[in-house]
Amino acid sequence: MNGGDKANPAAAAPPADEKKKFVYSRGAPAEAAPKKERETPAEPADKPPASVAPEGGEKAAPDSGEAKKDGGKPEKKPRPPKAPKTQEQLKWEAARRQEFLDRVWNPWLRPVVALVAICLTVSLLLGITNLITAPIIKENAAQAAAEAMDRL
């Protein structure tokens, strides 16, 4: 028996640098990556962000072509035209569309949309019926109350 390990439990434990941290995702443990590696930078590392003032204490001036005068929003530049799709791409898209129709639209979404449309239509018709008949019902109730008073 080695009594030195039991006497000093810190000597048996690995240093804090060597301990592995685990992140649980969908039940499976995965080794955690350093935070900088997981995040994707919004701007290249060699270019400072636009909000940071340049050296010398001056504020960064926006480019005249980037910002509008009315709201400060950047102007939209026209996109270059897209290349035409090949027959293979068109066939793949058609297959994906058909797969969506077969798996999602026909068995699930189509009945839901139909029932919602029926519910909205019936509710609208019931509201219109109530709008038309409410004054007539009120008038008949007032007449019945007046006749009951006359009998007494």
LUMLUM-698310 format. One record per residue (C-alpha): y negated, z negated, x. Coordinates in Angstrom, 2 decimals, padded with zeros to 5 digits. Each point is the difference from the previous one (the first is absolute). Layout:
BEGIN
+---------+---------+---------+
|      yy |      zz |      xx |
+---------+---------+---------+
|       Y |       Z |       X |
...
+---------+---------+---------+
***
This chain:
BEGIN
+---------+---------+---------+
|      yy |      zz |      xx |
+---------+---------+---------+
|  000.00 |  000.00 |  000.00 |
| -003.46 |  000.82 |  001.14 |
| -002.20 | -002.93 | -000.92 |
| -003.22 |  001.70 |  001.12 |
| -000.01 |  002.45 | -002.93 |
|  000.39 | -002.75 | -002.58 |
| -002.60 | -002.20 |  001.61 |
| -002.68 |  002.72 |  000.03 |
|  000.28 |  002.24 | -003.11 |
| -003.11 |  001.97 |  001.06 |
|  001.81 |  001.25 |  003.08 |
|  002.73 |  001.58 | -002.18 |
| -002.48 |  001.83 | -002.29 |
| -001.44 |  003.31 |  001.20 |
| -003.73 |  000.12 |  000.66 |
| -002.24 |  000.94 | -002.93 |
| -000.64 |  003.44 |  001.54 |
|  003.69 |  000.90 | -000.12 |
|  000.62 | -001.09 | -003.61 |
|  000.48 |  002.92 | -002.34 |
| -001.95 |  000.08 | -003.23 |
|  001.65 |  001.55 | -003.03 |
| -001.56 |  001.67 | -003.01 |
|  002.14 |  000.28 | -003.10 |
| -000.24 |  003.25 | -001.85 |
|  002.34 |  000.70 | -002.94 |
|  002.34 | -002.73 |  001.14 |
|  000.72 |  001.45 |  003.45 |
| -001.53 | -001.73 |  003.04 |
| -002.02 |  002.19 |  002.30 |
| -001.65 | -000.88 |  003.28 |
| -003.73 | -000.37 | -000.49 |
| -002.19 |  002.38 |  001.92 |
| -003.30 | -001.18 |  001.44 |
| -002.81 |  000.33 | -002.50 |
| -001.84 |  002.69 |  001.96 |
|  003.05 |  002.27 |  000.00 |
|  000.53 | -000.27 | -003.76 |
| -003.56 |  000.83 | -000.96 |
| -001.21 |  003.55 |  000.24 |
| -003.53 |  000.28 |  001.34 |
| -002.55 |  001.56 | -002.35 |
| -001.89 |  001.62 |  002.87 |
|  001.11 |  001.06 |  003.47 |
| -000.12 | -002.77 |  002.60 |
| -002.30 |  001.97 |  002.31 |
| -002.65 |  000.42 | -002.74 |
| -001.84 | -003.11 | -001.25 |
| -000.26 | -000.50 | -003.77 |
| -003.13 |  001.39 | -001.64 |
| -001.08 | -003.46 | -001.19 |
| -000.23 | -001.40 |  003.56 |
| -003.42 |  000.23 |  001.59 |
| -000.10 |  001.86 |  003.33 |
| -000.84 | -001.85 |  003.19 |
| -003.65 | -000.90 |  000.46 |
| -000.43 | -001.71 | -003.39 |
| -000.80 |  003.16 | -001.96 |
|  001.52 |  000.63 | -003.40 |
|  002.24 |  003.02 | -000.34 |
| -001.75 |  002.78 | -001.88 |
|  002.15 |  001.99 | -002.41 |
|  000.33 |  003.68 |  000.70 |
| -002.33 |  002.04 | -002.18 |
|  002.87 |  002.24 | -001.12 |
|  002.35 | -002.87 | -000.92 |
| -002.07 | -002.03 | -002.46 |
| -001.85 |  001.02 | -003.14 |
| -003.51 | -001.32 | -000.52 |
|  000.64 | -001.16 | -003.60 |
|  002.97 | -002.33 |  000.42 |
|  001.05 |  000.07 |  003.61 |
|  003.38 |  001.49 | -000.87 |
|  001.40 |  002.60 |  002.37 |
| -000.16 |  003.58 | -001.16 |
|  003.27 |  001.68 | -000.84 |
|  000.83 |  002.85 |  002.30 |
|  001.92 |  002.93 | -001.45 |
|  003.67 |  000.01 |  000.86 |
|  001.51 |  002.97 |  001.74 |
|  002.19 |  002.16 | -002.24 |
|  003.66 | -000.98 | -000.14 |
|  002.65 |  002.33 |  001.34 |
|  002.09 |  001.69 | -002.71 |
|  003.31 | -001.67 | -000.75 |
|  003.25 |  001.63 |  000.99 |
|  002.77 |  000.82 | -002.47 |
|  002.06 | -002.85 |  001.41 |
| -002.82 | -002.48 | -000.67 |
| -000.46 |  001.34 | -003.53 |
|  003.74 | -000.32 | -000.72 |
|  000.03 | -003.54 |  001.38 |
| -002.99 | -000.99 | -002.19 |
|  001.66 |  001.56 | -003.06 |
|  003.19 | -001.94 |  000.73 |
| -001.96 | -003.25 |  000.36 |
| -001.83 |  000.69 | -003.27 |
|  003.30 |  000.66 | -001.79 |
|  001.51 | -003.15 |  001.52 |
| -002.96 | -002.02 | -001.32 |
|  000.47 |  001.52 | -003.45 |
|  003.73 | -000.73 |  000.00 |
| -000.12 | -003.52 |  001.44 |
| -003.29 | -001.49 | -001.19 |
| -001.83 |  001.99 | -002.67 |
|  002.75 |  000.94 | -002.45 |
|  001.97 | -003.28 | -000.08 |
| -002.87 | -002.52 |  000.43 |
| -003.58 |  001.20 | -000.29 |
|  000.34 |  002.55 | -002.79 |
|  001.36 | -002.51 | -002.57 |
| -002.63 | -002.56 |  001.02 |
| -002.82 |  002.52 | -000.42 |
|  001.42 |  001.10 | -003.36 |
|  000.23 | -003.57 | -001.33 |
| -003.51 | -000.86 |  001.20 |
| -001.35 |  003.13 | -001.71 |
|  001.80 | -000.94 | -003.23 |
| -001.35 | -003.57 |  000.14 |
| -003.57 |  001.17 |  000.59 |
|  000.21 |  002.56 | -002.80 |
|  001.42 | -002.49 | -002.53 |
| -002.59 | -002.62 |  001.00 |
| -002.82 |  002.52 | -000.45 |
|  001.30 |  001.04 | -003.43 |
|  000.38 | -003.65 | -001.07 |
| -003.57 | -000.74 |  001.10 |
| -001.35 |  002.99 | -001.93 |
|  001.96 | -001.09 | -003.09 |
| -001.42 | -003.51 |  000.28 |
| -003.52 |  001.39 |  000.42 |
|  000.35 |  002.03 | -003.20 |
|  001.79 | -002.60 | -002.15 |
| -001.80 | -003.21 |  001.07 |
| -003.07 |  000.55 | -002.26 |
|  002.25 |  000.91 | -002.97 |
|  002.14 | -003.12 |  000.49 |
| -003.11 | -002.18 |  000.26 |
| -001.42 |  001.54 | -003.21 |
|  003.30 | -000.51 | -001.90 |
|  000.17 | -003.64 |  001.19 |
| -003.56 | -000.62 | -001.24 |
|  000.87 |  001.59 | -003.41 |
|  003.15 | -002.12 | -000.33 |
| -002.00 | -003.15 |  000.81 |
| -002.65 |  000.93 | -002.60 |
|  002.67 |  000.63 | -002.68 |
|  001.62 | -003.36 |  000.77 |
| -003.36 | -001.74 | -000.43 |
| -000.58 |  001.76 | -003.35 |
|  003.38 | -001.20 | -001.38 |
| -000.88 | -003.62 |  000.59 |
+---------+---------+---------+
***
